[in-house]
Amino acid sequence: MKVSVDPDICQGHGVCRMSAPELFHLREEDGQAYVKSEDVPAGAEEAARLGAASCPERAITVRDT
């Protein structure tokens, strides 16, 4: 599974970070979310889906590989 954040859509609400802090991080300069790696670790699939579902801007994409 892969997860990504579209920086053109993300508004920096931080809800994804609150939902899945092990996957989503926030940039200090603008608060926008990012992932350190698009590859979702085994066992974190549900967290990736939760983070994506919690995004009010729908800036997060989760896809099966």
PDB file of N, CA, C and O in Angstrom:
ATOM      1  N   MET A   1       0.837  -1.171   0.000  1.00  0.00           N
ATOM      2  CA  MET A   1       0.000   0.000   0.000  1.00  0.00           C
ATOM      3  C   MET A   1       0.886   1.239   0.000  1.00  0.00           C
ATOM      4  O   MET A   1       1.964   1.253   0.594  1.00  0.00           O
ATOM      5  N   LYS A   2       0.412   2.266  -0.671  1.00  0.00           N
ATOM      6  CA  LYS A   2       1.129   3.541  -0.728  1.00  0.00           C
ATOM      7  C   LYS A   2       0.191   4.666  -0.303  1.00  0.00           C
ATOM      8  O   LYS A   2      -1.022   4.587  -0.493  1.00  0.00           O
ATOM      9  N   VAL A   3       0.776   5.714   0.276  1.00  0.00           N
ATOM     10  CA  VAL A   3       0.006   6.877   0.697  1.00  0.00           C
ATOM     11  C   VAL A   3       0.779   8.128   0.292  1.00  0.00           C
ATOM     12  O   VAL A   3       2.008   8.161   0.363  1.00  0.00           O
ATOM     13  N   SER A   4       0.054   9.145  -0.129  1.00  0.00           N
ATOM     14  CA  SER A   4       0.705  10.404  -0.497  1.00  0.00           C
ATOM     15  C   SER A   4      -0.209  11.575  -0.152  1.00  0.00           C
ATOM     16  O   SER A   4      -1.427  11.433  -0.046  1.00  0.00           O
ATOM     17  N   VAL A   5       0.414  12.726   0.016  1.00  0.00           N
ATOM     18  CA  VAL A   5      -0.311  13.962   0.316  1.00  0.00           C
ATOM     19  C   VAL A   5      -0.058  14.932  -0.826  1.00  0.00           C
ATOM     20  O   VAL A   5       1.093  15.177  -1.186  1.00  0.00           O
ATOM     21  N   ASP A   6      -1.105  15.481  -1.393  1.00  0.00           N
ATOM     22  CA  ASP A   6      -0.977  16.467  -2.465  1.00  0.00           C
ATOM     23  C   ASP A   6      -0.744  17.841  -1.836  1.00  0.00           C
ATOM     24  O   ASP A   6      -1.655  18.393  -1.219  1.00  0.00           O
ATOM     25  N   PRO A   7       0.465  18.405  -1.980  1.00  0.00           N
ATOM     26  CA  PRO A   7       0.769  19.686  -1.350  1.00  0.00           C
ATOM     27  C   PRO A   7      -0.010  20.858  -1.940  1.00  0.00           C
ATOM     28  O   PRO A   7      -0.111  21.915  -1.318  1.00  0.00           O
ATOM     29  N   ASP A   8      -0.553  20.674  -3.124  1.00  0.00           N
ATOM     30  CA  ASP A   8      -1.358  21.737  -3.734  1.00  0.00           C
ATOM     31  C   ASP A   8      -2.767  21.805  -3.150  1.00  0.00           C
ATOM     32  O   ASP A   8      -3.460  22.812  -3.300  1.00  0.00           O
ATOM     33  N   ILE A   9      -3.184  20.737  -2.490  1.00  0.00           N
ATOM     34  CA  ILE A   9      -4.520  20.680  -1.913  1.00  0.00           C
ATOM     35  C   ILE A   9      -4.497  20.834  -0.394  1.00  0.00           C
ATOM     36  O   ILE A   9      -5.400  21.437   0.185  1.00  0.00           O
ATOM     37  N   CYS A  10      -3.470  20.292   0.245  1.00  0.00           N
ATOM     38  CA  CYS A  10      -3.379  20.316   1.717  1.00  0.00           C
ATOM     39  C   CYS A  10      -3.420  21.752   2.237  1.00  0.00           C
ATOM     40  O   CYS A  10      -2.711  22.627   1.741  1.00  0.00           O
ATOM     41  N   GLN A  11      -4.260  21.975   3.240  1.00  0.00           N
ATOM     42  CA  GLN A  11      -4.394  23.299   3.864  1.00  0.00           C
ATOM     43  C   GLN A  11      -3.785  23.348   5.259  1.00  0.00           C
ATOM     44  O   GLN A  11      -3.850  24.377   5.931  1.00  0.00           O
ATOM     45  N   GLY A  12      -3.190  22.236   5.699  1.00  0.00           N
ATOM     46  CA  GLY A  12      -2.499  22.226   6.978  1.00  0.00           C
ATOM     47  C   GLY A  12      -3.394  22.145   8.195  1.00  0.00           C
ATOM     48  O   GLY A  12      -3.038  22.656   9.256  1.00  0.00           O
ATOM     49  N   HIS A  13      -4.552  21.511   8.064  1.00  0.00           N
ATOM     50  CA  HIS A  13      -5.454  21.361   9.206  1.00  0.00           C
ATOM     51  C   HIS A  13      -4.845  20.463  10.286  1.00  0.00           C
ATOM     52  O   HIS A  13      -5.115  20.656  11.472  1.00  0.00           O
ATOM     53  N   GLY A  14      -4.028  19.488   9.888  1.00  0.00           N
ATOM     54  CA  GLY A  14      -3.358  18.609  10.835  1.00  0.00           C
ATOM     55  C   GLY A  14      -4.189  17.454  11.357  1.00  0.00           C
ATOM     56  O   GLY A  14      -3.752  16.732  12.253  1.00  0.00           O
ATOM     57  N   VAL A  15      -5.375  17.271  10.814  1.00  0.00           N
ATOM     58  CA  VAL A  15      -6.247  16.194  11.290  1.00  0.00           C
ATOM     59  C   VAL A  15      -5.631  14.833  10.972  1.00  0.00           C
ATOM     60  O   VAL A  15      -5.763  13.903  11.769  1.00  0.00           O
ATOM     61  N   CYS A  16      -4.974  14.697   9.847  1.00  0.00           N
ATOM     62  CA  CYS A  16      -4.327  13.431   9.495  1.00  0.00           C
ATOM     63  C   CYS A  16      -3.254  13.084  10.527  1.00  0.00           C
ATOM     64  O   CYS A  16      -3.127  11.927  10.929  1.00  0.00           O
ATOM     65  N   ARG A  17      -2.499  14.066  10.946  1.00  0.00           N
ATOM     66  CA  ARG A  17      -1.457  13.866  11.954  1.00  0.00           C
ATOM     67  C   ARG A  17      -2.071  13.412  13.273  1.00  0.00           C
ATOM     68  O   ARG A  17      -1.524  12.536  13.943  1.00  0.00           O
ATOM     69  N   MET A  18      -3.194  13.996  13.646  1.00  0.00           N
ATOM     70  CA  MET A  18      -3.875  13.580  14.879  1.00  0.00           C
ATOM     71  C   MET A  18      -4.430  12.160  14.740  1.00  0.00           C
ATOM     72  O   MET A  18      -4.465  11.411  15.716  1.00  0.00           O
ATOM     73  N   SER A  19      -4.861  11.791  13.540  1.00  0.00           N
ATOM     74  CA  SER A  19      -5.448  10.476  13.299  1.00  0.00           C
ATOM     75  C   SER A  19      -4.399   9.377  13.171  1.00  0.00           C
ATOM     76  O   SER A  19      -4.623   8.249  13.611  1.00  0.00           O
ATOM     77  N   ALA A  20      -3.265   9.698  12.575  1.00  0.00           N
ATOM     78  CA  ALA A  20      -2.236   8.683  12.317  1.00  0.00           C
ATOM     79  C   ALA A  20      -0.840   9.310  12.407  1.00  0.00           C
ATOM     80  O   ALA A  20      -0.168   9.477  11.389  1.00  0.00           O
ATOM     81  N   PRO A  21      -0.408   9.657  13.621  1.00  0.00           N
ATOM     82  CA  PRO A  21       0.876  10.349  13.780  1.00  0.00           C
ATOM     83  C   PRO A  21       2.087   9.521  13.360  1.00  0.00           C
ATOM     84  O   PRO A  21       3.163  10.072  13.126  1.00  0.00           O
ATOM     85  N   GLU A  22       1.921   8.215  13.263  1.00  0.00           N
ATOM     86  CA  GLU A  22       3.040   7.381  12.840  1.00  0.00           C
ATOM     87  C   GLU A  22       3.304   7.486  11.336  1.00  0.00           C
ATOM     88  O   GLU A  22       4.369   7.086  10.865  1.00  0.00           O
ATOM     89  N   LEU A  23       2.352   8.016  10.589  1.00  0.00           N
ATOM     90  CA  LEU A  23       2.501   8.129   9.139  1.00  0.00           C
ATOM     91  C   LEU A  23       2.605   9.567   8.638  1.00  0.00           C
ATOM     92  O   LEU A  23       3.369   9.859   7.718  1.00  0.00           O
ATOM     93  N   PHE A  24       1.836  10.457   9.245  1.00  0.00           N
ATOM     94  CA  PHE A  24       1.745  11.821   8.731  1.00  0.00           C
ATOM     95  C   PHE A  24       2.512  12.795   9.621  1.00  0.00           C
ATOM     96  O   PHE A  24       2.461  12.720  10.849  1.00  0.00           O
ATOM     97  N   HIS A  25       3.215  13.701   8.970  1.00  0.00           N
ATOM     98  CA  HIS A  25       4.026  14.700   9.655  1.00  0.00           C
ATOM     99  C   HIS A  25       3.639  16.075   9.118  1.00  0.00           C
ATOM    100  O   HIS A  25       3.079  16.190   8.028  1.00  0.00           O
ATOM    101  N   LEU A  26       3.939  17.106   9.886  1.00  0.00           N
ATOM    102  CA  LEU A  26       3.607  18.474   9.478  1.00  0.00           C
ATOM    103  C   LEU A  26       4.879  19.298   9.332  1.00  0.00           C
ATOM    104  O   LEU A  26       5.757  19.265  10.194  1.00  0.00           O
ATOM    105  N   ARG A  27       4.964  20.033   8.235  1.00  0.00           N
ATOM    106  CA  ARG A  27       6.117  20.908   8.017  1.00  0.00           C
ATOM    107  C   ARG A  27       6.040  22.094   8.967  1.00  0.00           C
ATOM    108  O   ARG A  27       4.976  22.685   9.152  1.00  0.00           O
ATOM    109  N   GLU A  28       7.158  22.431   9.559  1.00  0.00           N
ATOM    110  CA  GLU A  28       7.200  23.547  10.505  1.00  0.00           C
ATOM    111  C   GLU A  28       6.883  24.879   9.850  1.00  0.00           C
ATOM    112  O   GLU A  28       6.242  25.732  10.465  1.00  0.00           O
ATOM    113  N   GLU A  29       7.319  25.072   8.616  1.00  0.00           N
ATOM    114  CA  GLU A  29       7.179  26.378   7.984  1.00  0.00           C
ATOM    115  C   GLU A  29       5.744  26.746   7.613  1.00  0.00           C
ATOM    116  O   GLU A  29       5.384  27.923   7.621  1.00  0.00           O
ATOM    117  N   ASP A  30       4.910  25.731   7.283  1.00  0.00           N
ATOM    118  CA  ASP A  30       3.545  26.067   6.865  1.00  0.00           C
ATOM    119  C   ASP A  30       2.474  25.123   7.398  1.00  0.00           C
ATOM    120  O   ASP A  30       1.290  25.319   7.123  1.00  0.00           O
ATOM    121  N   GLY A  31       2.866  24.114   8.146  1.00  0.00           N
ATOM    122  CA  GLY A  31       1.903  23.190   8.730  1.00  0.00           C
ATOM    123  C   GLY A  31       1.324  22.165   7.784  1.00  0.00           C
ATOM    124  O   GLY A  31       0.465  21.378   8.179  1.00  0.00           O
ATOM    125  N   GLN A  32       1.779  22.156   6.529  1.00  0.00           N
ATOM    126  CA  GLN A  32       1.255  21.188   5.571  1.00  0.00           C
ATOM    127  C   GLN A  32       1.755  19.787   5.896  1.00  0.00           C
ATOM    128  O   GLN A  32       2.874  19.597   6.372  1.00  0.00           O
ATOM    129  N   ALA A  33       0.896  18.820   5.624  1.00  0.00           N
ATOM    130  CA  ALA A  33       1.209  17.423   5.905  1.00  0.00           C
ATOM    131  C   ALA A  33       2.113  16.839   4.825  1.00  0.00           C
ATOM    132  O   ALA A  33       2.117  17.278   3.675  1.00  0.00           O
ATOM    133  N   TYR A  34       2.875  15.837   5.237  1.00  0.00           N
ATOM    134  CA  TYR A  34       3.688  15.062   4.312  1.00  0.00           C
ATOM    135  C   TYR A  34       3.921  13.682   4.923  1.00  0.00           C
ATOM    136  O   TYR A  34       3.713  13.482   6.119  1.00  0.00           O
ATOM    137  N   VAL A  35       4.348  12.746   4.102  1.00  0.00           N
ATOM    138  CA  VAL A  35       4.748  11.422   4.576  1.00  0.00           C
ATOM    139  C   VAL A  35       6.227  11.265   4.301  1.00  0.00           C
ATOM    140  O   VAL A  35       6.720  11.720   3.269  1.00  0.00           O
ATOM    141  N   LYS A  36       6.942  10.624   5.216  1.00  0.00           N
ATOM    142  CA  LYS A  36       8.380  10.413   5.017  1.00  0.00           C
ATOM    143  C   LYS A  36       8.631   9.390   3.922  1.00  0.00           C
ATOM    144  O   LYS A  36       9.621   9.475   3.195  1.00  0.00           O
ATOM    145  N   SER A  37       7.735   8.432   3.811  1.00  0.00           N
ATOM    146  CA  SER A  37       7.824   7.411   2.775  1.00  0.00           C
ATOM    147  C   SER A  37       6.418   7.086   2.297  1.00  0.00           C
ATOM    148  O   SER A  37       5.498   6.963   3.106  1.00  0.00           O
ATOM    149  N   GLU A  38       6.248   6.949   0.998  1.00  0.00           N
ATOM    150  CA  GLU A  38       4.932   6.587   0.463  1.00  0.00           C
ATOM    151  C   GLU A  38       4.563   5.158   0.797  1.00  0.00           C
ATOM    152  O   GLU A  38       3.385   4.802   0.773  1.00  0.00           O
ATOM    153  N   ASP A  39       5.555   4.326   1.110  1.00  0.00           N
ATOM    154  CA  ASP A  39       5.288   2.925   1.426  1.00  0.00           C
ATOM    155  C   ASP A  39       4.733   2.808   2.842  1.00  0.00           C
ATOM    156  O   ASP A  39       5.387   3.200   3.808  1.00  0.00           O
ATOM    157  N   VAL A  40       3.540   2.275   2.955  1.00  0.00           N
ATOM    158  CA  VAL A  40       2.899   2.105   4.257  1.00  0.00           C
ATOM    159  C   VAL A  40       3.440   0.827   4.896  1.00  0.00           C
ATOM    160  O   VAL A  40       3.367  -0.244   4.292  1.00  0.00           O
ATOM    161  N   PRO A  41       3.982   0.929   6.111  1.00  0.00           N
ATOM    162  CA  PRO A  41       4.509  -0.269   6.772  1.00  0.00           C
ATOM    163  C   PRO A  41       3.401  -1.283   7.052  1.00  0.00           C
ATOM    164  O   PRO A  41       2.240  -0.919   7.237  1.00  0.00           O
ATOM    165  N   ALA A  42       3.779  -2.546   7.080  1.00  0.00           N
ATOM    166  CA  ALA A  42       2.818  -3.598   7.412  1.00  0.00           C
ATOM    167  C   ALA A  42       2.195  -3.299   8.770  1.00  0.00           C
ATOM    168  O   ALA A  42       2.890  -2.948   9.724  1.00  0.00           O
ATOM    169  N   GLY A  43       0.911  -3.441   8.839  1.00  0.00           N
ATOM    170  CA  GLY A  43       0.190  -3.186  10.070  1.00  0.00           C
ATOM    171  C   GLY A  43      -0.317  -1.764  10.217  1.00  0.00           C
ATOM    172  O   GLY A  43      -1.079  -1.474  11.139  1.00  0.00           O
ATOM    173  N   ALA A  44       0.096  -0.864   9.317  1.00  0.00           N
ATOM    174  CA  ALA A  44      -0.325   0.539   9.401  1.00  0.00           C
ATOM    175  C   ALA A  44      -1.342   0.902   8.320  1.00  0.00           C
ATOM    176  O   ALA A  44      -1.634   2.079   8.112  1.00  0.00           O
ATOM    177  N   GLU A  45      -1.869  -0.084   7.646  1.00  0.00           N
ATOM    178  CA  GLU A  45      -2.813   0.166   6.564  1.00  0.00           C
ATOM    179  C   GLU A  45      -4.070   0.892   7.047  1.00  0.00           C
ATOM    180  O   GLU A  45      -4.536   1.834   6.405  1.00  0.00           O
ATOM    181  N   GLU A  46      -4.605   0.456   8.163  1.00  0.00           N
ATOM    182  CA  GLU A  46      -5.820   1.086   8.689  1.00  0.00           C
ATOM    183  C   GLU A  46      -5.539   2.535   9.098  1.00  0.00           C
ATOM    184  O   GLU A  46      -6.394   3.403   8.919  1.00  0.00           O
ATOM    185  N   ALA A  47      -4.360   2.801   9.639  1.00  0.00           N
ATOM    186  CA  ALA A  47      -3.987   4.167  10.008  1.00  0.00           C
ATOM    187  C   ALA A  47      -3.906   5.053   8.772  1.00  0.00           C
ATOM    188  O   ALA A  47      -4.320   6.212   8.815  1.00  0.00           O
ATOM    189  N   ALA A  48      -3.379   4.525   7.672  1.00  0.00           N
ATOM    190  CA  ALA A  48      -3.307   5.288   6.427  1.00  0.00           C
ATOM    191  C   ALA A  48      -4.704   5.631   5.925  1.00  0.00           C
ATOM    192  O   ALA A  48      -4.957   6.756   5.494  1.00  0.00           O
ATOM    193  N   ARG A  49      -5.602   4.664   5.981  1.00  0.00           N
ATOM    194  CA  ARG A  49      -6.983   4.906   5.547  1.00  0.00           C
ATOM    195  C   ARG A  49      -7.675   5.924   6.456  1.00  0.00           C
ATOM    196  O   ARG A  49      -8.406   6.793   5.980  1.00  0.00           O
ATOM    197  N   LEU A  50      -7.439   5.811   7.760  1.00  0.00           N
ATOM    198  CA  LEU A  50      -8.040   6.741   8.711  1.00  0.00           C
ATOM    199  C   LEU A  50      -7.534   8.161   8.473  1.00  0.00           C
ATOM    200  O   LEU A  50      -8.313   9.114   8.486  1.00  0.00           O
ATOM    201  N   GLY A  51      -6.241   8.297   8.259  1.00  0.00           N
ATOM    202  CA  GLY A  51      -5.677   9.616   7.981  1.00  0.00           C
ATOM    203  C   GLY A  51      -6.271  10.229   6.726  1.00  0.00           C
ATOM    204  O   GLY A  51      -6.606  11.413   6.704  1.00  0.00           O
ATOM    205  N   ALA A  52      -6.401   9.425   5.686  1.00  0.00           N
ATOM    206  CA  ALA A  52      -6.983   9.915   4.427  1.00  0.00           C
ATOM    207  C   ALA A  52      -8.446  10.308   4.617  1.00  0.00           C
ATOM    208  O   ALA A  52      -8.888  11.344   4.120  1.00  0.00           O
ATOM    209  N   ALA A  53      -9.191   9.478   5.336  1.00  0.00           N
ATOM    210  CA  ALA A  53     -10.612   9.753   5.548  1.00  0.00           C
ATOM    211  C   ALA A  53     -10.821  10.995   6.415  1.00  0.00           C
ATOM    212  O   ALA A  53     -11.849  11.662   6.300  1.00  0.00           O
ATOM    213  N   SER A  54      -9.866  11.305   7.271  1.00  0.00           N
ATOM    214  CA  SER A  54     -10.014  12.447   8.177  1.00  0.00           C
ATOM    215  C   SER A  54      -9.671  13.784   7.524  1.00  0.00           C
ATOM    216  O   SER A  54      -9.969  14.838   8.087  1.00  0.00           O
ATOM    217  N   CYS A  55      -9.057  13.756   6.359  1.00  0.00           N
ATOM    218  CA  CYS A  55      -8.620  14.991   5.703  1.00  0.00           C
ATOM    219  C   CYS A  55      -9.817  15.768   5.150  1.00  0.00           C
ATOM    220  O   CYS A  55     -10.509  15.280   4.256  1.00  0.00           O
ATOM    221  N   PRO A  56     -10.068  16.975   5.674  1.00  0.00           N
ATOM    222  CA  PRO A  56     -11.221  17.743   5.188  1.00  0.00           C
ATOM    223  C   PRO A  56     -11.059  18.215   3.743  1.00  0.00           C
ATOM    224  O   PRO A  56     -12.052  18.507   3.077  1.00  0.00           O
ATOM    225  N   GLU A  57      -9.838  18.293   3.258  1.00  0.00           N
ATOM    226  CA  GLU A  57      -9.583  18.741   1.883  1.00  0.00           C
ATOM    227  C   GLU A  57      -9.463  17.584   0.898  1.00  0.00           C
ATOM    228  O   GLU A  57      -9.383  17.801  -0.311  1.00  0.00           O
ATOM    229  N   ARG A  58      -9.451  16.358   1.411  1.00  0.00           N
ATOM    230  CA  ARG A  58      -9.255  15.152   0.570  1.00  0.00           C
ATOM    231  C   ARG A  58      -7.931  15.221  -0.189  1.00  0.00           C
ATOM    232  O   ARG A  58      -7.860  14.892  -1.373  1.00  0.00           O
ATOM    233  N   ALA A  59      -6.887  15.655   0.512  1.00  0.00           N
ATOM    234  CA  ALA A  59      -5.565  15.815  -0.084  1.00  0.00           C
ATOM    235  C   ALA A  59      -4.724  14.547  -0.030  1.00  0.00           C
ATOM    236  O   ALA A  59      -3.622  14.509  -0.578  1.00  0.00           O
ATOM    237  N   ILE A  60      -5.233  13.511   0.626  1.00  0.00           N
ATOM    238  CA  ILE A  60      -4.460  12.287   0.836  1.00  0.00           C
ATOM    239  C   ILE A  60      -4.999  11.177  -0.044  1.00  0.00           C
ATOM    240  O   ILE A  60      -6.204  10.933  -0.106  1.00  0.00           O
ATOM    241  N   THR A  61      -4.074  10.508  -0.727  1.00  0.00           N
ATOM    242  CA  THR A  61      -4.414   9.389  -1.585  1.00  0.00           C
ATOM    243  C   THR A  61      -3.804   8.125  -1.014  1.00  0.00           C
ATOM    244  O   THR A  61      -2.613   8.092  -0.705  1.00  0.00           O
ATOM    245  N   VAL A  62      -4.610   7.088  -0.872  1.00  0.00           N
ATOM    246  CA  VAL A  62      -4.148   5.769  -0.451  1.00  0.00           C
ATOM    247  C   VAL A  62      -4.430   4.831  -1.589  1.00  0.00           C
ATOM    248  O   VAL A  62      -5.542   4.802  -2.116  1.00  0.00           O
ATOM    249  N   ARG A  63      -3.434   4.062  -1.978  1.00  0.00           N
ATOM    250  CA  ARG A  63      -3.643   3.110  -3.076  1.00  0.00           C
ATOM    251  C   ARG A  63      -2.956   1.783  -2.777  1.00  0.00           C
ATOM    252  O   ARG A  63      -1.857   1.738  -2.224  1.00  0.00           O
ATOM    253  N   ASP A  64      -3.620   0.728  -3.150  1.00  0.00           N
ATOM    254  CA  ASP A  64      -3.055  -0.617  -2.997  1.00  0.00           C
ATOM    255  C   ASP A  64      -2.025  -0.832  -4.102  1.00  0.00           C
ATOM    256  O   ASP A  64      -2.178  -0.343  -5.221  1.00  0.00           O
ATOM    257  N   THR A  65      -0.997  -1.560  -3.769  1.00  0.00           N
ATOM    258  CA  THR A  65       0.033  -1.837  -4.783  1.00  0.00           C
ATOM    259  C   THR A  65       0.029  -3.293  -5.160  1.00  0.00           C
ATOM    260  O   THR A  65       0.824  -3.715  -5.999  1.00  0.00           O
TER     261      THR A  65
END
